[in-house]
Amino acid sequence: MSQPTHIRQINGSMRGALVDYVRPYPEQIQFSLNQMNGSSTWAWSLWRAPEGANLLADIPFSEEYMQCAGTADALALEVRRIEADGTPHQYAIGKPGGDRTGEPTEVIHYDDGRHSTTVYPHEVFTADEAAVVFYTYFLTDDVSQPYELRDLHLSWPKPQSDAGTS
């Protein structure tokens, strides 16, 4: 049992310290992801708590995190990080060697089908596959090789199309 260093969030609202009281961290992450059914548990996020944070008193949010949505059989993974120039970027995570030609085709439904995201086939993970990526993030605060990142170009407001303008 160790001092918690990370925060996990379920379904975008329930936050708490990720603990190793019942099982070691890699197994706890894997267990949590395998509970995802797209209905009662459909999203899971992880981020490092600030240095010295008392997680019994406060559960702070972070601008940098890893998250997934879907079911244990089909999860879409994303990582958000602040780049060296201070700009936030959100990336879809994919397995190596995937084909990114054309538009993404794999639809991942979550929150009882109320929401979905569309990714490329190599960006669909099982819970066990995702657990490896999450545990590496837990250890390093980054997505390691051989996984690939695809910038989702999320910005607000959304860029306007040039169509119909002169």
N, CA and C atoms as a LAMMPS dump frame, in Angstrom:
ITEM: TIMESTEP
0
ITEM: NUMBER OF ATOMS
498
ITEM: BOX BOUNDS ff ff ff
-5.0000000000000000e+02 5.0000000000000000e+02
-5.0000000000000000e+02 5.0000000000000000e+02
-5.0000000000000000e+02 5.0000000000000000e+02
ITEM: ATOMS id mol type element x y z
1 1 1 N 0.843 -1.171 0
2 1 2 C 0 0 0
3 1 3 C 0.892 1.239 0
4 2 1 N 0.573 2.164 -0.875
5 2 2 C 1.402 3.36 -1.003
6 2 3 C 0.542 4.615 -0.944
7 3 1 N 1.186 5.75 -0.847
8 3 2 C 0.499 7.043 -0.836
9 3 3 C -0.066 7.312 -2.231
10 4 1 N -1.357 7.589 -2.361
11 4 2 C -1.925 7.847 -3.689
12 4 3 C -1.272 9.05 -4.368
13 5 1 N -1.01 8.9 -5.665
14 5 2 C -0.392 9.969 -6.451
15 5 3 C -1.256 10.39 -7.631
16 6 1 N -2.305 9.626 -7.912
17 6 2 C -3.128 9.879 -9.086
18 6 3 C -4.608 9.932 -8.716
19 7 1 N -5.347 10.598 -9.571
20 7 2 C -6.787 10.719 -9.415
21 7 3 C -7.442 10.02 -10.593
22 8 1 N -8.509 9.288 -10.298
23 8 2 C -9.287 8.662 -11.362
24 8 3 C -10.681 9.239 -11.3
25 9 1 N -11.283 9.35 -12.468
26 9 2 C -12.631 9.9 -12.57
27 9 3 C -13.476 8.938 -13.378
28 10 1 N -14.697 8.714 -12.929
29 10 2 C -15.613 7.791 -13.598
30 10 3 C -16.786 8.594 -14.152
31 11 1 N -17.1 8.372 -15.417
32 11 2 C -18.246 9.002 -16.085
33 11 3 C -18.221 10.524 -16.014
34 12 1 N -17.03 11.096 -15.945
35 12 2 C -16.894 12.542 -15.978
36 12 3 C -17.326 13.269 -14.733
37 13 1 N -17.672 12.522 -13.661
38 13 2 C -18.156 13.235 -12.481
39 13 3 C -17.641 12.678 -11.16
40 14 1 N -17.537 11.387 -11.002
41 14 2 C -17.105 10.806 -9.732
42 14 3 C -15.585 10.715 -9.699
43 15 1 N -14.961 11.532 -8.841
44 15 2 C -13.508 11.565 -8.753
45 15 3 C -13.047 11.047 -7.405
46 16 1 N -11.869 10.439 -7.411
47 16 2 C -11.251 9.989 -6.172
48 16 3 C -9.828 9.555 -6.433
49 17 1 N -9.104 9.334 -5.363
50 17 2 C -7.722 8.881 -5.485
51 17 3 C -7.701 7.454 -6.016
52 18 1 N -6.778 7.172 -6.927
53 18 2 C -6.531 5.805 -7.357
54 18 3 C -5.681 5.168 -6.265
55 19 1 N -6.167 4.102 -5.68
56 19 2 C -5.476 3.482 -4.549
57 19 3 C -5.103 2.039 -4.87
58 20 1 N -4.123 1.542 -4.134
59 20 2 C -3.682 0.155 -4.292
60 20 3 C -3.975 -0.653 -3.028
61 21 1 N -5.049 -0.32 -2.334
62 21 2 C -5.394 -1 -1.087
63 21 3 C -5.878 -2.431 -1.322
64 22 1 N -6.637 -2.643 -2.384
65 22 2 C -7.218 -3.952 -2.665
66 22 3 C -6.339 -4.775 -3.596
67 23 1 N -5.769 -4.118 -4.596
68 23 2 C -4.906 -4.797 -5.583
69 23 3 C -3.858 -3.805 -6.048
70 24 1 N -2.718 -4.291 -6.554
71 24 2 C -1.666 -3.382 -7.06
72 24 3 C -2.202 -2.504 -8.196
73 25 1 N -1.562 -1.347 -8.379
74 25 2 C -2.036 -0.378 -9.37
75 25 3 C -2.298 -0.968 -10.753
76 26 1 N -1.398 -1.766 -11.343
77 26 2 C -1.707 -2.27 -12.689
78 26 3 C -2.982 -3.113 -12.706
79 27 1 N -3.169 -3.913 -11.672
80 27 2 C -4.373 -4.744 -11.6
81 27 3 C -5.609 -3.91 -11.309
82 28 1 N -5.465 -2.85 -10.513
83 28 2 C -6.607 -1.978 -10.214
84 28 3 C -7.067 -1.259 -11.472
85 29 1 N -6.123 -0.767 -12.261
86 29 2 C -6.471 -0.111 -13.519
87 29 3 C -7.175 -1.095 -14.447
88 30 1 N -6.609 -2.279 -14.594
89 30 2 C -7.203 -3.293 -15.457
90 30 3 C -8.602 -3.679 -14.968
91 31 1 N -8.752 -3.869 -13.672
92 31 2 C -10.061 -4.2 -13.101
93 31 3 C -11.08 -3.102 -13.411
94 32 1 N -10.69 -1.853 -13.182
95 32 2 C -11.604 -0.724 -13.422
96 32 3 C -12.045 -0.664 -14.876
97 33 1 N -11.11 -0.829 -15.798
98 33 2 C -11.447 -0.755 -17.223
99 33 3 C -12.323 -1.926 -17.651
100 34 1 N -12.128 -3.071 -17.032
101 34 2 C -12.964 -4.231 -17.361
102 34 3 C -14.384 -4.104 -16.821
103 35 1 N -14.65 -3.139 -15.952
104 35 2 C -16.002 -2.889 -15.444
105 35 3 C -16.82 -2.021 -16.391
106 36 1 N -16.166 -1.474 -17.4
107 36 2 C -16.863 -0.554 -18.301
108 36 3 C -17.86 -1.312 -19.18
109 37 1 N -19.123 -0.885 -19.1
110 37 2 C -20.184 -1.567 -19.834
111 37 3 C -20.946 -0.627 -20.773
112 38 1 N -20.501 0.623 -20.864
113 38 2 C -21.161 1.585 -21.743
114 38 3 C -22.437 2.164 -21.154
115 39 1 N -22.823 1.694 -19.985
116 39 2 C -24.072 2.127 -19.369
117 39 3 C -23.827 2.716 -17.984
118 40 1 N -23.639 1.886 -16.983
119 40 2 C -23.384 2.411 -15.637
120 40 3 C -21.951 2.918 -15.502
121 41 1 N -21.041 2.329 -16.225
122 41 2 C -19.655 2.804 -16.281
123 41 3 C -19.259 2.896 -17.746
124 42 1 N -19.073 4.121 -18.224
125 42 2 C -18.806 4.327 -19.651
126 42 3 C -17.62 5.223 -19.937
127 43 1 N -17.054 5.873 -18.933
128 43 2 C -15.868 6.713 -19.143
129 43 3 C -14.962 6.584 -17.919
130 44 1 N -13.653 6.618 -18.167
131 44 2 C -12.674 6.516 -17.086
132 44 3 C -11.491 7.402 -17.435
133 45 1 N -11.059 8.228 -16.494
134 45 2 C -9.946 9.158 -16.702
135 45 3 C -8.924 9.004 -15.591
136 46 1 N -7.688 9.419 -15.889
137 46 2 C -6.602 9.325 -14.92
138 46 3 C -5.669 10.509 -15.091
139 47 1 N -5.244 11.111 -13.962
140 47 2 C -4.232 12.159 -14.009
141 47 3 C -3.459 12.182 -12.711
142 48 1 N -2.25 12.744 -12.786
143 48 2 C -1.385 12.861 -11.619
144 48 3 C -1.858 14.014 -10.748
145 49 1 N -1.929 13.763 -9.469
146 49 2 C -2.279 14.817 -8.513
147 49 3 C -1.085 15.759 -8.362
148 50 1 N -1.342 17.01 -8.01
149 50 2 C -0.227 17.932 -7.767
150 50 3 C 0.658 17.408 -6.637
151 51 1 N 1.929 17.699 -6.736
152 51 2 C 2.891 17.286 -5.707
153 51 3 C 2.429 17.772 -4.336
154 52 1 N 2.404 16.875 -3.363
155 52 2 C 2.052 17.217 -1.991
156 52 3 C 0.558 17.373 -1.735
157 53 1 N -0.286 17.083 -2.717
158 53 2 C -1.735 17.23 -2.523
159 53 3 C -2.228 16.243 -1.474
160 54 1 N -3.121 16.699 -0.631
161 54 2 C -3.772 15.846 0.355
162 54 3 C -5.067 15.355 -0.281
163 55 1 N -5.032 14.148 -0.833
164 55 2 C -6.184 13.636 -1.569
165 55 3 C -7.332 13.245 -0.656
166 56 1 N -7.119 13.283 0.642
167 56 2 C -8.227 13.083 1.569
168 56 3 C -9.021 14.372 1.76
169 57 1 N -8.389 15.505 1.493
170 57 2 C -9.037 16.81 1.677
171 57 3 C -9.583 17.395 0.381
172 58 1 N -8.932 17.118 -0.741
173 58 2 C -9.302 17.757 -1.998
174 58 3 C -8.93 16.837 -3.157
175 59 1 N -9.755 16.819 -4.173
176 59 2 C -9.492 16.032 -5.378
177 59 3 C -9.371 17.022 -6.545
178 60 1 N -8.165 17.552 -6.787
179 60 2 C -8.002 18.578 -7.824
180 60 3 C -8.087 18.006 -9.241
181 61 1 N -8.569 18.836 -10.147
182 61 2 C -8.613 18.492 -11.559
183 61 3 C -7.281 18.876 -12.184
184 62 1 N -6.983 18.355 -13.366
185 62 2 C -5.759 18.685 -14.077
186 62 3 C -6.086 18.987 -15.534
187 63 1 N -5.283 19.819 -16.136
188 63 2 C -5.404 20.114 -17.561
189 63 3 C -4.781 19.012 -18.413
190 64 1 N -4.047 18.093 -17.781
191 64 2 C -3.413 16.985 -18.498
192 64 3 C -3.936 15.68 -17.93
193 65 1 N -4.394 14.797 -18.822
194 65 2 C -4.991 13.546 -18.373
195 65 3 C -5.057 12.549 -19.523
196 66 1 N -5.366 11.299 -19.173
197 66 2 C -5.696 10.271 -20.147
198 66 3 C -7.123 9.847 -19.848
199 67 1 N -7.893 9.567 -20.897
200 67 2 C -9.275 9.157 -20.703
201 67 3 C -9.676 8.13 -21.747
202 68 1 N -10.748 7.419 -21.428
203 68 2 C -11.313 6.48 -22.396
204 68 3 C -12.823 6.465 -22.235
205 69 1 N -13.489 5.994 -23.272
206 69 2 C -14.942 5.859 -23.242
207 69 3 C -15.323 4.634 -24.062
208 70 1 N -16.443 4.018 -23.683
209 70 2 C -16.941 2.856 -24.397
210 70 3 C -17.245 1.711 -23.465
211 71 1 N -16.939 0.511 -23.934
212 71 2 C -17.137 -0.714 -23.156
213 71 3 C -15.811 -1.461 -23.058
214 72 1 N -15.754 -2.431 -22.177
215 72 2 C -14.528 -3.211 -22.004
216 72 3 C -14.09 -3.878 -23.308
217 73 1 N -15.015 -4.108 -24.217
218 73 2 C -14.683 -4.741 -25.496
219 73 3 C -14.244 -3.747 -26.563
220 74 1 N -14.612 -2.476 -26.41
221 74 2 C -14.296 -1.47 -27.429
222 74 3 C -14.192 -0.101 -26.776
223 75 1 N -12.96 0.34 -26.555
224 75 2 C -12.685 1.619 -25.914
225 75 3 C -11.93 2.548 -26.858
226 76 1 N -12.283 3.829 -26.819
227 76 2 C -11.516 4.868 -27.501
228 76 3 C -10.682 5.557 -26.427
229 77 1 N -9.375 5.684 -26.651
230 77 2 C -8.465 6.308 -25.688
231 77 3 C -7.996 7.654 -26.206
232 78 1 N -7.888 8.62 -25.284
233 78 2 C -7.377 9.943 -25.615
234 78 3 C -6.442 10.405 -24.514
235 79 1 N -5.517 11.265 -24.897
236 79 2 C -4.642 11.913 -23.924
237 79 3 C -4.672 13.407 -24.204
238 80 1 N -4.703 14.179 -23.137
239 80 2 C -4.648 15.642 -23.259
240 80 3 C -3.395 16.102 -22.544
241 81 1 N -2.634 16.927 -23.234
242 81 2 C -1.411 17.435 -22.621
243 81 3 C -1.155 18.865 -23.075
244 82 1 N -0.398 19.552 -22.251
245 82 2 C 0.014 20.907 -22.571
246 82 3 C 1.383 20.805 -23.233
247 83 1 N 1.472 21.287 -24.463
248 83 2 C 2.722 21.187 -25.205
249 83 3 C 3.717 22.238 -24.696
250 84 1 N 4.95 22.147 -25.149
251 84 2 C 6.032 23.027 -24.679
252 84 3 C 5.708 24.507 -24.869
253 85 1 N 4.914 24.833 -25.901
254 85 2 C 4.565 26.236 -26.142
255 85 3 C 3.374 26.706 -25.296
256 86 1 N 2.88 25.817 -24.41
257 86 2 C 1.774 26.165 -23.528
258 86 3 C 0.399 25.891 -24.108
259 87 1 N 0.332 25.363 -25.307
260 87 2 C -0.931 25.085 -25.968
261 87 3 C -1.444 23.694 -25.606
262 88 1 N -2.712 23.584 -25.191
263 88 2 C -3.263 22.256 -24.922
264 88 3 C -3.616 21.54 -26.223
265 89 1 N -3.349 20.247 -26.26
266 89 2 C -3.719 19.402 -27.401
267 89 3 C -4.329 18.118 -26.874
268 90 1 N -5.332 17.64 -27.576
269 90 2 C -5.939 16.366 -27.233
270 90 3 C -5.707 15.421 -28.412
271 91 1 N -5.295 14.197 -28.077
272 91 2 C -4.92 13.219 -29.088
273 91 3 C -5.692 11.918 -28.904
274 92 1 N -6.101 11.317 -30.024
275 92 2 C -6.581 9.945 -30.009
276 92 3 C -5.345 9.051 -29.975
277 93 1 N -5.423 7.961 -29.247
278 93 2 C -4.306 7.03 -29.129
279 93 3 C -4.608 5.822 -30.003
280 94 1 N -3.597 5.4 -30.77
281 94 2 C -3.767 4.247 -31.641
282 94 3 C -2.632 3.262 -31.519
283 95 1 N -2.923 2.045 -31.926
284 95 2 C -1.903 1.004 -31.978
285 95 3 C -1.032 1.264 -33.203
286 96 1 N 0.19 0.77 -33.208
287 96 2 C 1.095 1.039 -34.33
288 96 3 C 0.61 0.418 -35.638
289 97 1 N 0.971 1.088 -36.73
290 97 2 C 0.747 0.535 -38.062
291 97 3 C -0.649 0.685 -38.611
292 98 1 N -1.471 1.496 -38
293 98 2 C -2.834 1.659 -38.489
294 98 3 C -2.913 2.515 -39.729
295 99 1 N -3.971 2.32 -40.474
296 99 2 C -4.215 3.077 -41.702
297 99 3 C -5.115 4.261 -41.37
298 100 1 N -4.646 5.477 -41.634
299 100 2 C -5.418 6.686 -41.354
300 100 3 C -5.926 7.348 -42.635
301 101 1 N -6.019 6.595 -43.711
302 101 2 C -6.555 7.183 -44.933
303 101 3 C -8.073 7.246 -44.808
304 102 1 N -8.637 8.291 -45.356
305 102 2 C -10.083 8.47 -45.256
306 102 3 C -10.495 8.9 -43.862
307 103 1 N -11.773 8.885 -43.654
308 103 2 C -12.34 9.272 -42.366
309 103 3 C -12.384 8.067 -41.423
310 104 1 N -12.347 8.308 -40.099
311 104 2 C -12.509 7.207 -39.145
312 104 3 C -13.858 6.513 -39.359
313 105 1 N -13.9 5.2 -39.093
314 105 2 C -15.111 4.424 -39.375
315 105 3 C -15.679 3.668 -38.178
316 106 1 N -14.904 3.52 -37.114
317 106 2 C -15.348 2.719 -35.976
318 106 3 C -16.07 3.609 -34.965
319 107 1 N -17.338 3.333 -34.725
320 107 2 C -18.139 4.144 -33.814
321 107 3 C -18.162 3.472 -32.44
322 108 1 N -17.719 4.216 -31.431
323 108 2 C -17.73 3.75 -30.045
324 108 3 C -18.865 4.487 -29.339
325 109 1 N -19.869 3.734 -28.898
326 109 2 C -21.007 4.314 -28.188
327 109 3 C -20.754 4.247 -26.688
328 110 1 N -21.268 5.241 -25.965
329 110 2 C -21.161 5.252 -24.508
330 110 3 C -22.295 6.055 -23.9
331 111 1 N -22.422 5.981 -22.583
332 111 2 C -23.494 6.654 -21.843
333 111 3 C -24.852 6.197 -22.373
334 112 1 N -25.052 4.866 -22.338
335 112 2 C -26.301 4.254 -22.821
336 112 3 C -26.631 4.648 -24.247
337 113 1 N -25.597 4.866 -25.072
338 113 2 C -25.796 5.201 -26.475
339 113 3 C -26.129 6.662 -26.73
340 114 1 N -26.159 7.489 -25.678
341 114 2 C -26.461 8.907 -25.864
342 114 3 C -25.325 9.651 -26.555
343 115 1 N -24.118 9.11 -26.454
344 115 2 C -22.949 9.75 -27.046
345 115 3 C -22.14 8.708 -27.804
346 116 1 N -21.324 9.193 -28.714
347 116 2 C -20.424 8.301 -29.444
348 116 3 C -19.224 9.091 -29.935
349 117 1 N -18.187 8.366 -30.261
350 117 2 C -17.02 8.943 -30.902
351 117 3 C -16.627 8.001 -32.023
352 118 1 N -16.063 8.538 -33.076
353 118 2 C -15.67 7.725 -34.229
354 118 3 C -14.153 7.771 -34.359
355 119 1 N -13.558 6.589 -34.43
356 119 2 C -12.108 6.448 -34.483
357 119 3 C -11.726 5.499 -35.609
358 120 1 N -10.443 5.443 -35.893
359 120 2 C -9.931 4.477 -36.857
360 120 3 C -9.882 3.098 -36.204
361 121 1 N -9.908 2.018 -37.005
362 121 2 C -9.901 0.666 -36.428
363 121 3 C -8.739 0.408 -35.462
364 122 1 N -7.556 0.949 -35.747
365 122 2 C -6.412 0.691 -34.861
366 122 3 C -6.459 1.537 -33.584
367 123 1 N -7.501 2.384 -33.45
368 123 2 C -7.685 3.191 -32.249
369 123 3 C -8.743 2.606 -31.312
370 124 1 N -9.171 1.376 -31.582
371 124 2 C -10.122 0.677 -30.717
372 124 3 C -9.324 -0.298 -29.846
373 125 1 N -9.504 -0.191 -28.533
374 125 2 C -8.776 -1.016 -27.57
375 125 3 C -9.747 -1.844 -26.738
376 126 1 N -9.317 -3.026 -26.339
377 126 2 C -10.033 -3.759 -25.302
378 126 3 C -9.583 -3.195 -23.952
379 127 1 N -10.292 -3.523 -22.898
380 127 2 C -9.916 -3.058 -21.563
381 127 3 C -8.512 -3.526 -21.192
382 128 1 N -8.17 -4.763 -21.517
383 128 2 C -6.845 -5.274 -21.173
384 128 3 C -5.746 -4.541 -21.936
385 129 1 N -5.992 -4.245 -23.22
386 129 2 C -5.024 -3.476 -23.997
387 129 3 C -4.897 -2.06 -23.44
388 130 1 N -6.024 -1.446 -23.117
389 130 2 C -6.021 -0.083 -22.59
390 130 3 C -5.316 -0.01 -21.246
391 131 1 N -5.436 -1.055 -20.434
392 131 2 C -4.799 -1.066 -19.109
393 131 3 C -3.292 -0.904 -19.221
394 132 1 N -2.682 -1.481 -20.245
395 132 2 C -1.238 -1.346 -20.463
396 132 3 C -0.887 0.11 -20.756
397 133 1 N -1.674 0.759 -21.601
398 133 2 C -1.43 2.157 -21.963
399 133 3 C -1.628 3.054 -20.739
400 134 1 N -2.693 2.816 -19.991
401 134 2 C -2.964 3.611 -18.788
402 134 3 C -1.889 3.418 -17.729
403 135 1 N -1.426 2.193 -17.535
404 135 2 C -0.407 1.983 -16.494
405 135 3 C 0.912 2.66 -16.87
406 136 1 N 1.257 2.631 -18.149
407 136 2 C 2.451 3.353 -18.594
408 136 3 C 2.275 4.842 -18.356
409 137 1 N 1.087 5.368 -18.637
410 137 2 C 0.805 6.78 -18.365
411 137 3 C 0.917 7.055 -16.865
412 138 1 N 0.405 6.156 -16.049
413 138 2 C 0.506 6.272 -14.591
414 138 3 C 1.963 6.416 -14.163
415 139 1 N 2.851 5.644 -14.782
416 139 2 C 4.269 5.656 -14.422
417 139 3 C 5.027 6.846 -14.999
418 140 1 N 4.667 7.288 -16.208
419 140 2 C 5.506 8.239 -16.945
420 140 3 C 4.828 9.566 -17.299
421 141 1 N 3.522 9.683 -17.1
422 141 2 C 2.753 10.858 -17.522
423 141 3 C 2.801 11.068 -19.031
424 142 1 N 2.961 9.991 -19.776
425 142 2 C 3.035 10.107 -21.226
426 142 3 C 2.566 8.809 -21.869
427 143 1 N 2.288 8.889 -23.162
428 143 2 C 1.964 7.715 -23.964
429 143 3 C 3.265 7.282 -24.617
430 144 1 N 3.657 6.047 -24.38
431 144 2 C 4.958 5.588 -24.86
432 144 3 C 4.85 4.907 -26.222
433 145 1 N 6.004 4.658 -26.803
434 145 2 C 6.096 3.854 -28.015
435 145 3 C 5.587 2.464 -27.672
436 146 1 N 4.993 1.758 -28.533
437 146 2 C 4.824 2.003 -29.964
438 146 3 C 3.52 2.716 -30.307
439 147 1 N 2.796 3.193 -29.318
440 147 2 C 1.499 3.797 -29.586
441 147 3 C 1.639 5.124 -30.326
442 148 1 N 0.633 5.422 -31.148
443 148 2 C 0.653 6.604 -31.992
444 148 3 C -0.416 7.585 -31.531
445 149 1 N -0.149 8.861 -31.746
446 149 2 C -1.102 9.903 -31.381
447 149 3 C -1.618 10.602 -32.631
448 150 1 N -2.92 10.884 -32.638
449 150 2 C -3.549 11.641 -33.724
450 150 3 C -4.18 12.88 -33.101
451 151 1 N -3.701 14.05 -33.496
452 151 2 C -4.207 15.304 -32.943
453 151 3 C -5.673 15.46 -33.334
454 152 1 N -6.514 15.676 -32.34
455 152 2 C -7.943 15.828 -32.594
456 152 3 C -8.319 17.262 -32.966
457 153 1 N -7.341 18.178 -32.902
458 153 2 C -7.558 19.572 -33.295
459 153 3 C -8.802 20.152 -32.631
460 154 1 N -8.92 19.936 -31.337
461 154 2 C -10.046 20.482 -30.588
462 154 3 C -9.739 21.92 -30.215
463 155 1 N -10.614 22.786 -30.585
464 155 2 C -10.47 24.193 -30.198
465 155 3 C -11.859 24.774 -30.049
466 156 1 N -11.931 25.84 -29.297
467 156 2 C -13.207 26.507 -29.103
468 156 3 C -13.014 27.995 -29.232
469 157 1 N -13.759 28.682 -30.027
470 157 2 C -14.8 28.107 -30.869
471 157 3 C -14.204 27.327 -32.037
472 158 1 N -15.023 26.462 -32.622
473 158 2 C -14.581 25.671 -33.749
474 158 3 C -14.226 26.588 -34.917
475 159 1 N -13.148 26.272 -35.661
476 159 2 C -12.807 27.091 -36.835
477 159 3 C -13.953 27.083 -37.844
478 160 1 N -14.195 28.204 -38.457
479 160 2 C -15.254 28.322 -39.453
480 160 3 C -14.725 27.912 -40.82
481 161 1 N -15.585 27.308 -41.588
482 161 2 C -15.24 26.911 -42.946
483 161 3 C -15.12 28.153 -43.828
484 162 1 N -14.264 28.087 -44.838
485 162 2 C -14.123 29.172 -45.786
486 162 3 C -15.174 29.119 -46.891
487 163 1 N -15.995 28.069 -46.893
488 163 2 C -16.99 27.92 -47.945
489 163 3 C -17.995 29.076 -47.9
490 164 1 N -18.265 29.63 -49.036
491 164 2 C -19.252 30.675 -49.144
492 164 3 C -18.773 32.061 -48.729
493 165 1 N -17.49 32.211 -48.474
494 165 2 C -16.977 33.532 -48.113
495 165 3 C -16.123 34.031 -49.25
496 166 1 N -16.003 35.338 -49.355
497 166 2 C -15.169 35.887 -50.442
498 166 3 C -14.012 36.658 -49.871
